Amino acid sequence: MMLSFVSLLSFTLLFIHGGSTQPPFACDSSNPETKNYLFCQTELPITQRARDLVSRLTLDEKISQLVNSAPAIPRLGIPAYEWWSEALHGVSNVGPGVKFDGTIKAATSFPQVILTAASFDPYQWYRIGQAIGREARAMYNAGEANGMTFWAPNINIFRDPRWGRGQETPGEDPFVVGKYAVSYVRGVQGDTFQGGKLHGHLQASACCKHFTAYDLDNWKGTNRFLFDARVTVQDLADTYQPPFEKCVRDGRASGVMCAYNRVNGVPSCADSSLLFKTLRGEWDFKGYVTSDCDAVAIIHNDQGYAKAPEDAVVDVLKAGMDLNCGSYLQNYTKSAVLQKKLPESQVDRALHNLFAVRMRLGLFNGNPVPNPFGNIGMDQICSPEHQILALEAARNGIVLLKNDAKLLPLPKSTMSLAVIGPNANSPQTLIGNYAGPPCKSVTPLQALGSYIKNTVYHPGCDTVSCSTGAIDKAVDIAKRTDYVVLIMGLDQTEEREALDRVDLFLPGRQQELIVSVAKAAKRPVVLVLLSGGPIDISFAKDDPRIGGIFWAGYPGEGGGNALAEVIFGDHNPGGRLPVTWYPQDFTEVPMTDMRMRPESSLDYPGRTYRFYKGDTVFEFGYGLSYSKYSYSFTRVSQNNLYLNHSSSLHTKETSESVRYRLVSEVGAEICDERKITVHVGVKNNGELAGKHPVLLYVRHGNHGNGRPKKQLIGFRSVILSGGEMGEIQFEVNPCEHLSRANEYGLMVMEEGRHFLVVGDDKHPITIII
């Protein structure tokens, strides 16, 4: 429809866009018309302002706003808005919200999330989120982004080692993933590390995804669009849901994305129990819910859950979804309303949530410059501080898996060095997926070459798939040099969104290359693995000619330098694996089996360190250092925990005659009163200073029958010089940390002995009911 001259004039008065130097905004105070709009009055509650705005829209205008590329509404001076932007580990050009095609050409590229998680450092996770949020806002303030809603973090559990998107997650442990979610979201949105300081304003909007039980993309003919995840209420309660609950309750995320897959027959985006009862009801979620892209169309077109397109629209809006990534709601919502299938009030409900988030971002407060976060400038993008943080995150995440005969660190006096492998000189491999263009790029080869002048390089394989290689040439180089570093592993051609692996071995002829070079080298070689998912490298673990092994994830723009610093001893490695590394025979377990707990009668081994009964290549939490650390419990505030404080509480028994109480009946006040303070002494028994994550677990004295073998309940890092001893403190909330989910999905506290475990030391805690 052609706009009249009057409409265009009104639009230019109400909607300011300063090109590449100023972002678009509504409610320009210089225009007297805005004084008549309640939605422009910043002193009013956002809920009231959002309702006023929605009440002024026609049905067609309302429907236009239900999709990710929301058009302008010129007559009200409302600019266009793009909801879809990505910032998994740095502001990304995936999605239409950010393109890097103007003045700003790059953003800080932090390590892929799986490596960042290996630091077990929540404050570092917060600082990364904070830096990403500042760079995102700076891009918007410069007029070079079309939105400030970023669809990250990915907080699905890395349940199966073959999952192509496991690299995007913080790993397999729900407690770690929940901690990461809270830290990242608070950082991005402009909250403090401890939380609670937002006061309504958002620096940028974070969106926790993919809700829920989504961890299969495309495996042996089963894809995420059609997959029906069959999940027990017990596994939902203690594995799949806790990260999202933490993200919403503690992180106060302003967005949640519902997943493609069905859960127990119901599409996630059409599940009112999930989106209304749990998310908004039990967890008090106050933001917007978006679909994954084209997930609404799939409900009708692929899953056949809805009989007609209009039924799919009705299903998702009534379930509590607000935004459609795609065009399906734009195409079929009006006909659903006209056919009397959908009341217009459901459209209004969704729009109230959407405009409330845009208002919290400051987009309806007039000129953004004097407002909160309006003065964040382009100097924040690729700032020295952020690039140092990216380097620090890579350093702290790299995991030392093997160091026979103290081969590492390599001497800087080395006369010659061979660097071999298809990942040695590939800057793209370093940044993983969902990445934008990095500020700078230094490959491992370049970084290692800065230490040793006489560095010789050969890729060994044509690509990571290593279908063909020049193994003989690599062997000749290895024979002539003092030390050899092999940089192998995976890349996005082997694991990514829409591509799950079918085995856990290195691709193609990589193993042959490694073994041949190790056999020919003068000394034991160093093997570096770049990958998101675990790899079965049992051959290298057991081969004395492979003296050192590192896992470096996809370490981001600082990864090359970080790796060289660790190899030559300028940084003492302290990362620990956030996932279990399984042997190849684990692939006999169908990836489609969502059960966490083992079933010995069916020869099912279970999943993750909490339940898996089987051999491992490396355990969750494994990681060496150039120092050795020892631990001891120095003080625990109480050894007996009494829950017999009230006769009104109902004591029940399990099938094993173990007495228990429901956490929901104990109550928050009693939980707080019964908190246990735990002091752990840590000693660095080596010569080198190091940063070391200390992991605190709890183990039930009578594990089995659905109980975890052990459960991580706390982690903190300590920095100690060689020979130094320190002490760290943990606070154990019994209702959160000493409870478990029963077969009905209810959290219970069971009578009897529990053990706090750190390293080889353990301390008993007895629950008395």
N, C-alpha and C positions, 0 to 999 in steps of 0.2 A: 504494500500500500504506500502511495506517495505521501510524504509529510507536507502539510501546508507550510507557507512561509512563517505564519504565526507560531505553529508548533515547533518549527526549527528554532525560531528566536527564543521561545520559552525554554527549549532544551538547552540552548547555549547559555542562557542566564542561570539555569538551575544546576547544570552539570559542567563542572570545570575539568578540563583535561589539558595539562600543560605540556603535552608531547612527552619527550623523554626526560624531562626535568621535574615533572610533578605528576603524582598519581591521580586517577579520577576519584571524585568524591561527591556525595550528595549533601544537601542542606547547606548551601552556600549562604552565609549570613548576610552577604551584601545584597541578596535578593529579598525584598520584603515579603514575597509570597511564602517563603519558608517559615515565617513566623506563624502562619495559620496551620501548619502541620504539626500535630502532636508528636509525630515520629521524629521530628527534628529537634525536639526540646530535650536536651541532654540531662536536665535535672529530674526528668520523669523516670520511673522504673523501665528497664528495657522490655519487660513483658508487655507493659502498657503501650510503649512506642511501637512494638512489633504488631500488636493487634490493630492499632490505628492505621498503620501502613497497609496491612492486608485488607482492612475494611474498605479502602479506597480503590482497590483493584477490581477490574472486570474479570469475569471467568477466564477469558482468553489470556489476559495478563497473568493471572494466577498460574495457569497451567504452564505458561512459558518459563516460569521460574522453578519448575520442579526438576530440571535437568542440569547437568554440570555446566554447560555453556549457557548461562542465563543472560538473555538479551536485555538491553536497556529499556527502561520505561520512560520515554522522553517527557511525557506530560507531567510527571512528578519529579523529573530531574534525577531519576535513579539510573546510574551508569550500568553498563554490562558488567558481568562478573563471571570469572572462571573458577569453579570449585576444585577442579582437578589439577593439583600440583603434587610433586613427589619430593621427599627429602629424607630418604632412608638413612643415608650416612653422609649427607651434604645436599645442598640444593641441587636438584636434578632437572634435566631437560626432558625427562619422560613425562608425558602429559602435556596438554596445551597451555598450562598456566605460566610456564617459564620457558624461554627459548634461547637465551644467550646470543641473540642476533643483533643486539644494539651496542651500546657503549660497554656494557659488562659482558665479558667473554668467558668468565670462569668463576668457580666458587671452590671453597676449600673442600677437598675430597678426603673424608676421614676413612679409617679402615672399614671394610664390610663388617656388619654388626656381629657376626659370629666371632671374629677376632677381637673386636672391642670387648665383647662379653668375657673373653678369656682373661682379662685383667682382674675380674671380680672386684671392680672399683666403682661403686655407685656415684661417687662425687665426680669422677672422670666422665662417667656417662652423662651426668647432669651438665657438666661443662661443655661437652660435645653438643648436646641438645641446645644449650644456651647459645653457642656459637652459630649453629644452624639457624636458630630463630632470629638472631640478629642479622645474619646475612640475608635471610628471606625478607625480613622487614626492610632492610636497606635496598634490596632490589625493587620492592614495591614502591618505596619512597622515591626512588629514582625514576619511576614510571616505566620500569622494564620487567614488571611481572603483572599478570592480569588477575591475580588472586592471592590470598594469604592462607588458604586452607590446604594443608599438606597431609597427604594420605600416608602417614607413617606415625608410629612404628608398626612393623610386622611382629606380633607377639604370639603367633601360633607356636605350639610346642614342636620341637624338632624330634618327632616321634620315631621316624624311620630314617636310617642313614642314607637311603637312596633318594630322598626328597630333593628335587632340584632347587627349591627355594629355602632349604634349611639354612643356607648361607645368610639369608636376610634376617634370621631370628637370633635371639640371644641364647639358644641352645635347648636342651631337653628338660631342664629342671623348672617346674612351675614357679618355685620361690625365686630363682634367679631371674626368670623372664618377667615376673611381676615387679621385682625391684628395678629392672632395667626400664620397664614401661613407665613407672612412676618418675624415675630420674630424668629420662628423656623428655617426657611430656612436660614436666615442670620447667625444664630448661627451655624448650621451644616456645612455650606459651608465656614465658616471662615471669614465672613464679620463682620463689626462693627454693633452695635445695630442700629445706624442711617443709615447704608448702604452706598454703593458707594465706598468701599475701597478694593474690591476684586482684581482688576487689572488682571483679567484673571485666577489667580490661585484658585484652589478649595481645601479646607481641606478635604471635602468629598462632594458627590453630593446628593442633595435632589430632590425628585420627587413628585410633587403635584398630587394627585389622588382623585377621579376617574372622569375624564372629559367626560361627565357632566350629571347632573340630575340623579345621581345614588344614590338611598337610599331605595332600596327594595332588599332583598336577596332571601327569600323563604317564601311566605305567602299564605296560603290556596291554594296551587297548582300553584301559579304564581311564577316563579323563575327569577332571574336576567338575565339569559342567553336568555330568550325568551321575557322578558318584553319590551314593547314599551311605553316609557314614553311620554305621550301627554302633552306638556308644551306650554303655551302661550308665546308670545314674551315678554309680560309684566313681567311675572314671571321669565323668563330667565334673563331679564335685571336687575331686582332688588333683585333676590333671589339666583338663581342657579349659575350665572356666576361671580358676583363680587368677591367671594373669590379667584377664579382662576385668574382673572385679577390682583388682588392685589399680588398674589403669583408670577406672571410673571413680571409685571411692576415694583413693588416695591421690592419684595424679590429677583428678578432675579434668580429664580429657574432654574437649569440646566436640569431638567427633568419634564415631564408631562406624566401621564398614561391615556390613553383613556379607557373608561369603556366598560363593556360587553353589556349593554343595548342599545336599539335603542332610539333615541329621534325624535319624530314625523316621525317615519317610517324608519329612516336612522341609521345604526349601528354607534356608536360614532367613532370607529376606521376607518370607511370608509367615514366619513363626511368631505369633503374638505372645506366646508364652516366653519366648526368648527376648523379644524386643520390648514388650510392654511389661509383662509380669516381672521378669528378672531384671532387665537393664534399667528401665525407668522406675519400676516399683521397688524392688528389693535394694537396688544399688543407687537409686536416686540420681540417675543420669539426667543432665540438663542440656545436653548439646543436640546435634543433629545426627541422623543415621543415613548414610549413603549406601547404595548398592555397589557391589563391584561392577565393573563395566559390562553392560548388557546382561546382567544377572536377571533383570526383570523379564526381558525377552525370552531368556532360556526357560523360565518357569512354564511358559506356554509352548514355545517352539521346540524345545529339546526334551524337557522333563515330562511334559504332558500333564503336569500337576493342575494347571488351569485349562479349562476347556476352550476358552476364548481369550483374545488379547485383553478385553475389558475385564475379564475375571482375574487375570494376573495383576492388573492395576489395582483392582479392589482388594485383592489378597495382601499386597505389600503395604498399601496405605493404611488399611485397617489394622495390619499387624504392627505398624509403628515406624515403617521406613519413611523417610522424608524426601530423599533426593535420589534421582535415577542418573547414574553415569551411563549416558546413552540418550536415545531419543524416544524410547518406548512410551514413557508417561506423556511426553509432548504429543505423541501420535494418538493415544487411545484414552486419555483421561476424560476428554470432553464427551466422547461417545458413552463412556461409562456413566457419567453424570446424567446425560440426556436419556439413557436407557433406565434410569432410576436404580442402577446397581450401586452407585456411589453417592453418598450425600456430599454436597459441597463443603460441609464442615470438616470432612476428612482432609480435603485439600488445604483448607485454612489452618488446620492443626499442623500440618507439615510445614507450611510457610511461616507460621509463628516461630518454629524452631530454626528455620533457615535464616530469616531476617534477624533474629536475635543474635545469632553468631556473627553475622556481618556487622551488626551494631557494636558487639563486644570488640570487634576488630577496629572500631573507630571510623567506619566508612560512612556513617550517617551523622557525623559530628562536625560537619563543615571542614574548613581547611585543616588538614591533618598536622601541619608543621608544629603548631603550639601544643598539640595534644600528646598524651602518653605515646611513646615510641616514635613520634613524628620526626624527631631530630636524629634518628639513626641514619648515618650517612654511608656513602659508598666506600669510605675508608675502612669500614668493617669487613668488607668482602676481600678475601685473601689477605687479611691483615697478618703481620708477623706473629701476633699472639695466636691466631687461629692455626697458622701453619705449624707453629711449634707444638700446639696441642695435637695436631694430626700426627706429627712425628712421635710425640710422647705416647699417644694411644697405640701406635704400631709397636713401639718398643715394649710397652707393658703387656701387650697381648701375645707376642711371639712365644711359643711353647717349645722348650727344649725337651725332646723325647728320649734322647740317648746321648751319652757322653762317656764312652768306654776309655779307660786309661787316661782320663782327663785330656783327651785330644783337644778339646776346646777350652778356652778361646785359642784361636790360631795366633802364632807369634807375628807381630807386625814387621819383624825382621825377615820374614819369608822372602826369598829371592825371586821365586816365580809361582804363579797361581794359575791353574786352569779353571775356567768357569764353563760348565757344560750343561746343556739342557734347553728345551724349547721355551721355558718360562724365564730364562735368565735375562732376556733383553726385550721383554714385551710389556710396554707401559700400560696397555689396555687390560692385561690380565690383573694387574695390581689393584684396579679400582672395582672389580666385580660388576654386579648389575645395579640397576636403578641409580646410576651415577651420572653426574654432570661433568663437563670438562674441568679437569683439575687446574689449580693455580700453577703448578709446575709438575714436572715428571722426571724422576731419576730412577732408572731401572736398577735392579740388583747388580747387573754387570757393571754399570757405570759407577755405582757406589763402591763395589769391591775394588774396581780399578783405581779408585782414588786412594786406596790404602796400599796397594801393591802395583808399582809402576809396570813390572813385567807380568801383565795379566793377558792370558791367551783365551780366546772364546771360540766355542763351537756349539751350535744348537743340538747336535746329535740326532735329532729327529726333524722331519720337515715341519710338523705341527705337534700340538699336544696329543692328537690322536695317534701319532707316531706309527702310522701305517708303513712308512718307509723311513729309513734313517741312514746316516753315515757313521755307523758304529765304529768301523775300523779307523776312521780319521779321529774320532773322539778318543779312542784307545791310544793312538799314537801320541796325541797331545798329553794325555794323562801320564804316559811313560816318561815324558821329558820334563815335567814340572814337579816342584816340591810338594805342593798341596793341590787337592782337587775339591771344588765345590760343585755339586750337581743340583740344579734347580729345576725340579720336575713338578708333577702333579696334574691338576685339572685346570679348566677355564670354562668360559660360558658356552663353548661348543659341547661340553660334556655334562654340565649341570646348570640349569637355569629355570626360570618360569616356563611352564609347558614342557619341560624335559626332565623327567626323573631318570636316574640310572637303573640299570638292571643287574649290575654287579658292583663289587667294592674293590676290584683290582685297579692298578694303574692301567691306563689305556695302551693299546697296541703293544709296541716293542719297548716301552719305557723300562720295564723290569730287566729286560735283556741288556739294554744300554747301561743301566746302573751296575749290574753284576759284572759286565765285561770291563767297564772302566775301573771298578773297585778292584778287580783281579789284577789289572795291569798297573795300577798306581803304585808309587814308591811307598806311600804311607796309607793308613786307613783314610777313607774319603768322608766328606761331609755331605749329607743329603738334606736338601731343603724342599719341602712340599708346600706348594701353593694350592689351596683348595678350600671349598666351603664345607663339604661333607667329609666324613671319615673315609680312610682308605686302608685296606688290608695290606700292610707292608710287613707282614710277619717275616718274610724272607730277609728284609733289611734289619729288622730288630734282632734277628738271630745270627747275622753275618758279621764276624769279627773284622772283616775288611771294610765295613761301613761303621766308622767310629763315632760319628755324630749325626743326629737327626733333629731337624727343626720342623715344626708346623707353623706356617706364617699366614694362614688364611688367605684373604685378598686384602693386603695391608694398606691400601690407599696411597695417596700421593707421597707420603713420607715413608712408605714401606721399604723402598730400596735402601735408603740411608739407614733406617732402623735395623734392617737385616745385617748390613755390613758392620754396624756398631756392635751388634750382639756377637757376630762371628769373631770379631777381633777384640772383644773384651772391653769396649768402651761403655757397654751397658750389660749389666748382669741380668739374664733372663729370669722372669718370674711368672709368666703366664701359665694358666692351668686349663686343661681341656674342658669346655662347657658341654661336651657330648661324649658318650661312650663310643669307642672305636671297636666295632665288631669284626669278627672274622668273616670270610666270604660265605661260609655255610649259613650265616644268618639270612642270606637272600632266599633260602628255602621257605622262609616265613612270608606269606602273602602280604604285600604292602597294604592291601585293602582291609586287613584285619586290624581293627582299632583297639583291641583289648590291650590294656597295660599289664594286667596281672597274668602270671603263668598258670597254665593248666597242665599238670604233669600227665594226667590221664590221656590227654590229646597230644602230648609231645609238643606243647606250645611253650616257648621259653620265657614269655613276657618281654617287656620293653623297658629300656632306660635303666640306669643304675639302681633305681628304687625297687625294681621288680625282676629284672632280667636274671635268669638262672642259666648261665652258660659261660663259655670262655670269652675273653676279650683280648684284643690286641693291645689296647690301652684303656684304662678305666676313666670314667668321668672324674674330673678334678686332678688328673695326673699332670705333673709338670716338674721338671728338674730345674736346678739352678747351678751356677758356678760355686755356690755356697751350699752347706747343708744346714737345715734348721731342725730344731727339736722343740717340743711343746710339753707343757704340764699345766694341769689345773691348779692354780695357786689359791683360789678362794671361790666358794660357791655359797650364796647367801642362805640357802636352805636345801636340805636333803630330802625332807618329807613335805609333800604337798597335800594338805587336807581339804577335801571337798565335801566334808560331812557337816558343813556349817548350817544347813537348813533342813529341817525335816519335811519341808514342803516340796523339796526336789525329789523327783522320781528316780530311784535307782533301778536299773535294769540289768539283765544278764545276756551275754552272747551265747551262742550255741555251745561254746566251750566253758560255760559257767564263769566267764570273766565279767565282773560287775563294771558298769559304766554309767556315765551321765551325759546327756545331750549338752553340747556347748551352748546351744540357744537357751537352755534353761538355767545355766549357771549365771549368765549375765555379764555384761561388760565391766561393771563395778567390781565384782568378785575377781574377774580375770586380771584387772589392773592391780588389785590388792595382793594377788598371789604371784606377781612377777618375780622372777629369779634373776639375780645378778651373778654373772659368771665372769671370773677373771682368769685369763690364760697367759702364762709366761711363755715367751718365745725367745729362743737364742739362735743367733747366727754363728754357727760353729766353723765357718770358713774365714777366708782372708779378705774377700771382696765385700764391699757394701752392696746391699740389694734391697729392692722393694718386694715384699713377699705377702701374698694373700693367704690368710689363715681361715680355714673352712671348719665350721662347727656343725656336727651332725647330731641327730638323736636316733637311737635305736630302741625299739620295744624289746623288753626282755623275753617276750614270747612272740617273736615275729613269725609270719606265715598266716594262713587263712585270710589272705587279702591285705595284710599289713605290709607296708614297705619294709624291705630289708634294712634300710636306713633312709633318713631324710635330712637334707641340708636345711638348717634353720638360722644360720648366720654366717657372714663372711666379712672380714675386715683386713685391710692391708697395713703392714707395718714396715717402716724403713729402718734398717739396722746396719751399722758398720760391722766390719769383720770382728768377731769375738764379742759383740755387744748383745746384751739381753734387754728385752723390753716386756711390757705387759699391756694387753688389750682387754677391753671389757665388752661383754655381750649382755643384752637384756633378753631374757626368755619369757615370752608371754605364754603361759601354759595352755590357754584356750586356743591359741593360734599354732604354737610350735609343738605341743605335746598331744595334740588331738589327731584323729584320723577319720577318713570317711568310711562309714559302714556300707553294707550292701544296698541300703535304701537311699544312699546319697546324703546321709545326715552326718554331721561332724560330732564325734563322740570322744570323751576322755575316759580311758580305761584304767581300772585299778591295777596296781602292780608296779614292778620295776621297769624303769626306762633308763637308758644310759646316754649321757652326753659324751660325744666322741670327738676328739681332735687329734689328728695323727694317730699315734699308737696308744695314746692315753685315753682313759675313759673314766667317767664319774657317774655313780648311780643317783637317780632321783626316784623316790617312791611316791606314787599317787595313792592316797588313802581315801576311800569312799565310805 
